[in-house]
Amino acid sequence: MVSKVERERAALEAAEQDVAERRRKLAQMEKEEAEKELARLVRKVGHARAVRLLELAVSVKPKSAIEALEKMEPAGQKQAS
């Protein structure tokens, strides 16, 4: 016979496994969403320009490139990152 404590322990372990699986699925969904957004933006500017933008950003440090571009961005066009 299984005691109440053992049943509760088993239920808790099952719930923890469920949470871990849901976190893995969420991470996968977030990755897919980011890939779709990247693909959308690349389509907007074109592949060659996207590559050139990334090369330039890397050469001047990504953080500096983002800050400089954000200063140039028109008001009302800001996107949540």
Biopython code that builds the backbone (N, CA, C, O; Angstrom):
import numpy as np
from Bio.PDB.StructureBuilder import StructureBuilder

atoms = [
    (1, "MET", "N", (0.849, -1.179, 0.000)),
    (1, "MET", "CA", (0.000, 0.000, 0.000)),
    (1, "MET", "C", (0.898, 1.248, 0.000)),
    (1, "MET", "O", (1.901, 1.314, 0.711)),
    (2, "VAL", "N", (0.512, 2.212, -0.804)),
    (2, "VAL", "CA", (1.278, 3.448, -0.944)),
    (2, "VAL", "C", (0.718, 4.470, 0.039)),
    (2, "VAL", "O", (-0.491, 4.692, 0.110)),
    (3, "SER", "N", (1.617, 5.080, 0.786)),
    (3, "SER", "CA", (1.168, 6.054, 1.783)),
    (3, "SER", "C", (0.813, 7.372, 1.114)),
    (3, "SER", "O", (1.151, 7.616, -0.044)),
    (4, "LYS", "N", (0.126, 8.211, 1.872)),
    (4, "LYS", "CA", (-0.256, 9.539, 1.386)),
    (4, "LYS", "C", (0.976, 10.357, 1.001)),
    (4, "LYS", "O", (0.972, 11.067, -0.005)),
    (5, "VAL", "N", (2.013, 10.250, 1.802)),
    (5, "VAL", "CA", (3.243, 10.999, 1.555)),
    (5, "VAL", "C", (3.871, 10.554, 0.228)),
    (5, "VAL", "O", (4.312, 11.382, -0.569)),
    (6, "GLU", "N", (3.901, 9.249, 0.007)),
    (6, "GLU", "CA", (4.493, 8.741, -1.231)),
    (6, "GLU", "C", (3.675, 9.169, -2.447)),
    (6, "GLU", "O", (4.244, 9.506, -3.485)),
    (7, "ARG", "N", (2.355, 9.160, -2.331)),
    (7, "ARG", "CA", (1.494, 9.620, -3.429)),
    (7, "ARG", "C", (1.734, 11.097, -3.705)),
    (7, "ARG", "O", (1.823, 11.518, -4.858)),
    (8, "GLU", "N", (1.839, 11.873, -2.643)),
    (8, "GLU", "CA", (2.085, 13.315, -2.804)),
    (8, "GLU", "C", (3.447, 13.557, -3.445)),
    (8, "GLU", "O", (3.586, 14.425, -4.306)),
    (9, "ARG", "N", (4.448, 12.791, -3.026)),
    (9, "ARG", "CA", (5.791, 12.922, -3.603)),
    (9, "ARG", "C", (5.758, 12.591, -5.099)),
    (9, "ARG", "O", (6.359, 13.303, -5.903)),
    (10, "ALA", "N", (5.072, 11.532, -5.466)),
    (10, "ALA", "CA", (4.960, 11.131, -6.872)),
    (10, "ALA", "C", (4.220, 12.205, -7.676)),
    (10, "ALA", "O", (4.609, 12.521, -8.801)),
    (11, "ALA", "N", (3.158, 12.760, -7.098)),
    (11, "ALA", "CA", (2.409, 13.810, -7.783)),
    (11, "ALA", "C", (3.276, 15.048, -7.984)),
    (11, "ALA", "O", (3.226, 15.679, -9.040)),
    (12, "LEU", "N", (4.056, 15.391, -6.993)),
    (12, "LEU", "CA", (4.946, 16.546, -7.083)),
    (12, "LEU", "C", (6.005, 16.327, -8.159)),
    (12, "LEU", "O", (6.288, 17.238, -8.937)),
    (13, "GLU", "N", (6.585, 15.154, -8.215)),
    (13, "GLU", "CA", (7.582, 14.844, -9.238)),
    (13, "GLU", "C", (6.969, 14.929, -10.634)),
    (13, "GLU", "O", (7.591, 15.452, -11.559)),
    (14, "ALA", "N", (5.747, 14.412, -10.784)),
    (14, "ALA", "CA", (5.070, 14.482, -12.080)),
    (14, "ALA", "C", (4.812, 15.934, -12.472)),
    (14, "ALA", "O", (4.984, 16.303, -13.634)),
    (15, "ALA", "N", (4.405, 16.749, -11.520)),
    (15, "ALA", "CA", (4.149, 18.165, -11.788)),
    (15, "ALA", "C", (5.449, 18.882, -12.176)),
    (15, "ALA", "O", (5.450, 19.720, -13.078)),
    (16, "GLU", "N", (6.548, 18.554, -11.501)),
    (16, "GLU", "CA", (7.835, 19.157, -11.832)),
    (16, "GLU", "C", (8.276, 18.771, -13.239)),
    (16, "GLU", "O", (8.815, 19.601, -13.970)),
    (17, "GLN", "N", (8.049, 17.520, -13.620)),
    (17, "GLN", "CA", (8.378, 17.083, -14.975)),
    (17, "GLN", "C", (7.516, 17.809, -16.002)),
    (17, "GLN", "O", (7.996, 18.179, -17.073)),
    (18, "ASP", "N", (6.257, 18.008, -15.675)),
    (18, "ASP", "CA", (5.351, 18.731, -16.563)),
    (18, "ASP", "C", (5.825, 20.169, -16.747)),
    (18, "ASP", "O", (5.846, 20.678, -17.868)),
    (19, "VAL", "N", (6.201, 20.816, -15.665)),
    (19, "VAL", "CA", (6.685, 22.196, -15.741)),
    (19, "VAL", "C", (7.960, 22.256, -16.587)),
    (19, "VAL", "O", (8.113, 23.156, -17.413)),
    (20, "ALA", "N", (8.860, 21.316, -16.389)),
    (20, "ALA", "CA", (10.100, 21.291, -17.164)),
    (20, "ALA", "C", (9.800, 21.131, -18.657)),
    (20, "ALA", "O", (10.416, 21.798, -19.489)),
    (21, "GLU", "N", (8.869, 20.261, -18.989)),
    (21, "GLU", "CA", (8.488, 20.050, -20.390)),
    (21, "GLU", "C", (7.843, 21.311, -20.966)),
    (21, "GLU", "O", (8.124, 21.685, -22.104)),
    (22, "ARG", "N", (6.993, 21.956, -20.198)),
    (22, "ARG", "CA", (6.352, 23.186, -20.667)),
    (22, "ARG", "C", (7.378, 24.295, -20.879)),
    (22, "ARG", "O", (7.247, 25.090, -21.809)),
    (23, "ARG", "N", (8.398, 24.354, -20.023)),
    (23, "ARG", "CA", (9.468, 25.352, -20.206)),
    (23, "ARG", "C", (10.252, 25.078, -21.480)),
    (23, "ARG", "O", (10.618, 26.008, -22.199)),
    (24, "ARG", "N", (10.512, 23.800, -21.764)),
    (24, "ARG", "CA", (11.212, 23.447, -23.007)),
    (24, "ARG", "C", (10.373, 23.852, -24.216)),
    (24, "ARG", "O", (10.896, 24.404, -25.184)),
    (25, "LYS", "N", (9.079, 23.577, -24.155)),
    (25, "LYS", "CA", (8.194, 23.952, -25.264)),
    (25, "LYS", "C", (8.140, 25.465, -25.435)),
    (25, "LYS", "O", (8.161, 25.964, -26.561)),
    (26, "LEU", "N", (8.071, 26.194, -24.331)),
    (26, "LEU", "CA", (8.052, 27.658, -24.393)),
    (26, "LEU", "C", (9.341, 28.184, -25.008)),
    (26, "LEU", "O", (9.302, 29.086, -25.845)),
    (27, "ALA", "N", (10.470, 27.637, -24.610)),
    (27, "ALA", "CA", (11.757, 28.066, -25.169)),
    (27, "ALA", "C", (11.784, 27.815, -26.673)),
    (27, "ALA", "O", (12.269, 28.650, -27.436)),
    (28, "GLN", "N", (11.269, 26.676, -27.094)),
    (28, "GLN", "CA", (11.216, 26.358, -28.523)),
    (28, "GLN", "C", (10.295, 27.332, -29.256)),
    (28, "GLN", "O", (10.632, 27.800, -30.344)),
    (29, "MET", "N", (9.149, 27.638, -28.677)),
    (29, "MET", "CA", (8.217, 28.584, -29.292)),
    (29, "MET", "C", (8.848, 29.969, -29.408)),
    (29, "MET", "O", (8.690, 30.637, -30.429)),
    (30, "GLU", "N", (9.560, 30.404, -28.369)),
    (30, "GLU", "CA", (10.223, 31.715, -28.401)),
    (30, "GLU", "C", (11.295, 31.740, -29.484)),
    (30, "GLU", "O", (11.455, 32.740, -30.183)),
    (31, "LYS", "N", (12.028, 30.640, -29.621)),
    (31, "LYS", "CA", (13.061, 30.560, -30.653)),
    (31, "LYS", "C", (12.436, 30.655, -32.040)),
    (31, "LYS", "O", (12.929, 31.385, -32.899)),
    (32, "GLU", "N", (11.348, 29.917, -32.255)),
    (32, "GLU", "CA", (10.670, 29.950, -33.548)),
    (32, "GLU", "C", (10.119, 31.342, -33.847)),
    (32, "GLU", "O", (10.195, 31.814, -34.982)),
    (33, "GLU", "N", (9.568, 31.993, -32.833)),
    (33, "GLU", "CA", (9.038, 33.347, -33.002)),
    (33, "GLU", "C", (10.151, 34.322, -33.380)),
    (33, "GLU", "O", (9.964, 35.166, -34.256)),
    (34, "ALA", "N", (11.296, 34.214, -32.732)),
    (34, "ALA", "CA", (12.438, 35.083, -33.034)),
    (34, "ALA", "C", (12.940, 34.831, -34.457)),
    (34, "ALA", "O", (13.293, 35.770, -35.169)),
    (35, "GLU", "N", (12.970, 33.574, -34.864)),
    (35, "GLU", "CA", (13.406, 33.245, -36.223)),
    (35, "GLU", "C", (12.451, 33.817, -37.261)),
    (35, "GLU", "O", (12.889, 34.318, -38.297)),
    (36, "LYS", "N", (11.147, 33.749, -36.994)),
    (36, "LYS", "CA", (10.157, 34.319, -37.917)),
    (36, "LYS", "C", (10.320, 35.836, -38.015)),
    (36, "LYS", "O", (10.247, 36.404, -39.105)),
    (37, "GLU", "N", (10.541, 36.485, -36.877)),
    (37, "GLU", "CA", (10.724, 37.937, -36.873)),
    (37, "GLU", "C", (11.980, 38.312, -37.645)),
    (37, "GLU", "O", (11.966, 39.268, -38.419)),
    (38, "LEU", "N", (13.057, 37.576, -37.445)),
    (38, "LEU", "CA", (14.295, 37.829, -38.177)),
    (38, "LEU", "C", (14.066, 37.656, -39.680)),
    (38, "LEU", "O", (14.496, 38.492, -40.474)),
    (39, "ALA", "N", (13.404, 36.596, -40.060)),
    (39, "ALA", "CA", (13.125, 36.349, -41.478)),
    (39, "ALA", "C", (12.272, 37.477, -42.068)),
    (39, "ALA", "O", (12.498, 37.903, -43.201)),
    (40, "ARG", "N", (11.301, 37.953, -41.302)),
    (40, "ARG", "CA", (10.435, 39.045, -41.770)),
    (40, "ARG", "C", (11.258, 40.312, -42.003)),
    (40, "ARG", "O", (11.096, 40.990, -43.017)),
    (41, "LEU", "N", (12.136, 40.621, -41.058)),
    (41, "LEU", "CA", (12.949, 41.826, -41.177)),
    (41, "LEU", "C", (13.961, 41.707, -42.318)),
    (41, "LEU", "O", (14.219, 42.680, -43.025)),
    (42, "VAL", "N", (14.526, 40.526, -42.493)),
    (42, "VAL", "CA", (15.470, 40.315, -43.599)),
    (42, "VAL", "C", (14.750, 40.488, -44.930)),
    (42, "VAL", "O", (15.298, 41.091, -45.853)),
    (43, "ARG", "N", (13.532, 39.970, -45.041)),
    (43, "ARG", "CA", (12.757, 40.146, -46.275)),
    (43, "ARG", "C", (12.505, 41.630, -46.546)),
    (43, "ARG", "O", (12.518, 42.073, -47.695)),
    (44, "LYS", "N", (12.276, 42.390, -45.471)),
    (44, "LYS", "CA", (11.995, 43.817, -45.617)),
    (44, "LYS", "C", (13.170, 44.597, -46.188)),
    (44, "LYS", "O", (12.973, 45.457, -47.046)),
    (45, "VAL", "N", (14.387, 44.318, -45.733)),
    (45, "VAL", "CA", (15.557, 45.075, -46.175)),
    (45, "VAL", "C", (16.362, 44.355, -47.247)),
    (45, "VAL", "O", (17.219, 44.964, -47.888)),
    (46, "GLY", "N", (16.104, 43.098, -47.447)),
    (46, "GLY", "CA", (16.860, 42.309, -48.413)),
    (46, "GLY", "C", (18.026, 41.610, -47.730)),
    (46, "GLY", "O", (18.577, 42.097, -46.743)),
    (47, "HIS", "N", (18.383, 40.470, -48.274)),
    (47, "HIS", "CA", (19.410, 39.631, -47.662)),
    (47, "HIS", "C", (20.771, 40.331, -47.634)),
    (47, "HIS", "O", (21.440, 40.350, -46.601)),
    (48, "ALA", "N", (21.175, 40.898, -48.754)),
    (48, "ALA", "CA", (22.497, 41.535, -48.830)),
    (48, "ALA", "C", (22.607, 42.702, -47.851)),
    (48, "ALA", "O", (23.625, 42.853, -47.176)),
    (49, "ARG", "N", (21.572, 43.519, -47.773)),
    (49, "ARG", "CA", (21.601, 44.654, -46.842)),
    (49, "ARG", "C", (21.578, 44.187, -45.392)),
    (49, "ARG", "O", (22.240, 44.775, -44.537)),
    (50, "ALA", "N", (20.824, 43.139, -45.116)),
    (50, "ALA", "CA", (20.775, 42.613, -43.746)),
    (50, "ALA", "C", (22.156, 42.125, -43.321)),
    (50, "ALA", "O", (22.599, 42.383, -42.202)),
    (51, "VAL", "N", (22.826, 41.421, -44.218)),
    (51, "VAL", "CA", (24.175, 40.933, -43.919)),
    (51, "VAL", "C", (25.111, 42.110, -43.700)),
    (51, "VAL", "O", (25.907, 42.104, -42.761)),
    (52, "ARG", "N", (25.022, 43.128, -44.564)),
    (52, "ARG", "CA", (25.906, 44.298, -44.435)),
    (52, "ARG", "C", (25.627, 45.039, -43.125)),
    (52, "ARG", "O", (26.562, 45.466, -42.448)),
    (53, "LEU", "N", (24.362, 45.194, -42.768)),
    (53, "LEU", "CA", (24.017, 45.843, -41.500)),
    (53, "LEU", "C", (24.616, 45.093, -40.318)),
    (53, "LEU", "O", (25.154, 45.703, -39.395)),
    (54, "LEU", "N", (24.523, 43.788, -40.350)),
    (54, "LEU", "CA", (25.077, 42.985, -39.262)),
    (54, "LEU", "C", (26.600, 43.060, -39.224)),
    (54, "LEU", "O", (27.194, 43.130, -38.148)),
    (55, "GLU", "N", (27.227, 43.046, -40.388)),
    (55, "GLU", "CA", (28.691, 43.165, -40.431)),
    (55, "GLU", "C", (29.135, 44.503, -39.842)),
    (55, "GLU", "O", (30.086, 44.562, -39.063)),
    (56, "LEU", "N", (28.442, 45.568, -40.218)),
    (56, "LEU", "CA", (28.789, 46.892, -39.682)),
    (56, "LEU", "C", (28.540, 46.964, -38.180)),
    (56, "LEU", "O", (29.340, 47.534, -37.440)),
    (57, "ALA", "N", (27.436, 46.388, -37.737)),
    (57, "ALA", "CA", (27.124, 46.400, -36.307)),
    (57, "ALA", "C", (28.199, 45.675, -35.513)),
    (57, "ALA", "O", (28.588, 46.127, -34.436)),
    (58, "VAL", "N", (28.676, 44.568, -36.033)),
    (58, "VAL", "CA", (29.726, 43.811, -35.345)),
    (58, "VAL", "C", (31.032, 44.603, -35.321)),
    (58, "VAL", "O", (31.767, 44.571, -34.334)),
    (59, "SER", "N", (31.311, 45.306, -36.404)),
    (59, "SER", "CA", (32.577, 46.043, -36.466)),
    (59, "SER", "C", (32.621, 47.222, -35.502)),
    (59, "SER", "O", (33.704, 47.615, -35.067)),
    (60, "VAL", "N", (31.458, 47.802, -35.154)),
    (60, "VAL", "CA", (31.442, 48.946, -34.225)),
    (60, "VAL", "C", (30.882, 48.570, -32.854)),
    (60, "VAL", "O", (30.593, 49.448, -32.042)),
    (61, "LYS", "N", (30.734, 47.318, -32.602)),
    (61, "LYS", "CA", (30.161, 46.778, -31.372)),
    (61, "LYS", "C", (28.623, 46.899, -31.445)),
    (61, "LYS", "O", (28.093, 47.993, -31.636)),
    (62, "PRO", "N", (27.932, 45.792, -31.296)),
    (62, "PRO", "CA", (26.473, 45.783, -31.425)),
    (62, "PRO", "C", (25.752, 46.800, -30.546)),
    (62, "PRO", "O", (24.804, 47.444, -30.996)),
    (63, "LYS", "N", (26.189, 46.951, -29.306)),
    (63, "LYS", "CA", (25.502, 47.887, -28.408)),
    (63, "LYS", "C", (25.603, 49.314, -28.936)),
    (63, "LYS", "O", (24.619, 50.054, -28.915)),
    (64, "SER", "N", (26.777, 49.703, -29.405)),
    (64, "SER", "CA", (26.969, 51.046, -29.947)),
    (64, "SER", "C", (26.130, 51.243, -31.207)),
    (64, "SER", "O", (25.541, 52.306, -31.400)),
    (65, "ALA", "N", (26.074, 50.232, -32.056)),
    (65, "ALA", "CA", (25.291, 50.321, -33.288)),
    (65, "ALA", "C", (23.809, 50.493, -32.969)),
    (65, "ALA", "O", (23.131, 51.312, -33.590)),
    (66, "ILE", "N", (23.308, 49.735, -32.016)),
    (66, "ILE", "CA", (21.897, 49.837, -31.633)),
    (66, "ILE", "C", (21.603, 51.224, -31.086)),
    (66, "ILE", "O", (20.605, 51.842, -31.456)),
    (67, "GLU", "N", (22.470, 51.717, -30.206)),
    (67, "GLU", "CA", (22.254, 53.041, -29.624)),
    (67, "GLU", "C", (22.244, 54.121, -30.705)),
    (67, "GLU", "O", (21.403, 55.020, -30.675)),
    (68, "ALA", "N", (23.171, 54.040, -31.655)),
    (68, "ALA", "CA", (23.233, 55.036, -32.722)),
    (68, "ALA", "C", (21.989, 54.979, -33.601)),
    (68, "ALA", "O", (21.437, 56.017, -33.965)),
    (69, "LEU", "N", (21.548, 53.782, -33.941)),
    (69, "LEU", "CA", (20.359, 53.644, -34.781)),
    (69, "LEU", "C", (19.103, 54.092, -34.041)),
    (69, "LEU", "O", (18.212, 54.687, -34.647)),
    (70, "GLU", "N", (19.020, 53.814, -32.744)),
    (70, "GLU", "CA", (17.857, 54.239, -31.971)),
    (70, "GLU", "C", (17.776, 55.759, -31.900)),
    (70, "GLU", "O", (16.678, 56.315, -31.876)),
    (71, "LYS", "N", (18.920, 56.441, -31.865)),
    (71, "LYS", "CA", (18.918, 57.907, -31.852)),
    (71, "LYS", "C", (18.379, 58.452, -33.168)),
    (71, "LYS", "O", (17.765, 59.519, -33.196)),
    (72, "MET", "N", (18.606, 57.723, -34.257)),
    (72, "MET", "CA", (18.152, 58.148, -35.580)),
    (72, "MET", "C", (16.694, 57.795, -35.833)),
    (72, "MET", "O", (16.066, 58.365, -36.725)),
    (73, "GLU", "N", (16.157, 56.881, -35.073)),
    (73, "GLU", "CA", (14.794, 56.391, -35.290)),
    (73, "GLU", "C", (13.788, 57.497, -35.033)),
    (73, "GLU", "O", (13.850, 58.156, -33.995)),
    (74, "PRO", "N", (12.853, 57.714, -35.964)),
    (74, "PRO", "CA", (11.841, 58.752, -35.763)),
    (74, "PRO", "C", (10.949, 58.454, -34.562)),
    (74, "PRO", "O", (10.672, 57.291, -34.268)),
    (75, "ALA", "N", (10.499, 59.497, -33.869)),
    (75, "ALA", "CA", (9.582, 59.328, -32.736)),
    (75, "ALA", "C", (8.305, 58.682, -33.249)),
    (75, "ALA", "O", (7.863, 58.946, -34.367)),
    (76, "GLY", "N", (7.722, 57.831, -32.417)),
    (76, "GLY", "CA", (6.494, 57.136, -32.813)),
    (76, "GLY", "C", (6.769, 55.844, -33.553)),
    (76, "GLY", "O", (5.841, 55.071, -33.790)),
    (77, "GLN", "N", (8.007, 55.584, -33.924)),
    (77, "GLN", "CA", (8.369, 54.369, -34.635)),
    (77, "GLN", "C", (9.047, 53.364, -33.733)),
    (77, "GLN", "O", (9.436, 52.288, -34.188)),
    (78, "LYS", "N", (9.197, 53.696, -32.455)),
    (78, "LYS", "CA", (9.915, 52.822, -31.530)),
    (78, "LYS", "C", (9.178, 51.507, -31.372)),
    (78, "LYS", "O", (7.950, 51.466, -31.295)),
    (79, "GLN", "N", (9.964, 50.418, -31.324)),
    (79, "GLN", "CA", (9.409, 49.081, -31.110)),
    (79, "GLN", "C", (9.880, 48.579, -29.778)),
    (79, "GLN", "O", (10.988, 48.902, -29.348)),
    (80, "ALA", "N", (9.056, 47.790, -29.109)),
    (80, "ALA", "CA", (9.451, 47.165, -27.839)),
    (80, "ALA", "C", (10.428, 46.052, -28.150)),
    (80, "ALA", "O", (10.174, 45.239, -29.040)),
    (81, "SER", "N", (11.548, 45.998, -27.430)),
    (81, "SER", "CA", (12.550, 44.951, -27.665)),
    (81, "SER", "C", (12.375, 43.838, -26.696)),
    (81, "SER", "O", (13.125, 42.863, -26.735)),
]
sb = StructureBuilder()
sb.init_structure("model")
sb.init_model(0)
sb.init_chain("A")
sb.init_seg("    ")
for serial, (resi, resn, name, xyz) in enumerate(atoms, 1):
    if name == "N":
        sb.init_residue(resn, " ", resi, " ")
    sb.init_atom(name, np.array(xyz, "f"), 0.0, 1.0, " ", f" {name:<3s}", serial, name[0])
structure = sb.get_structure()
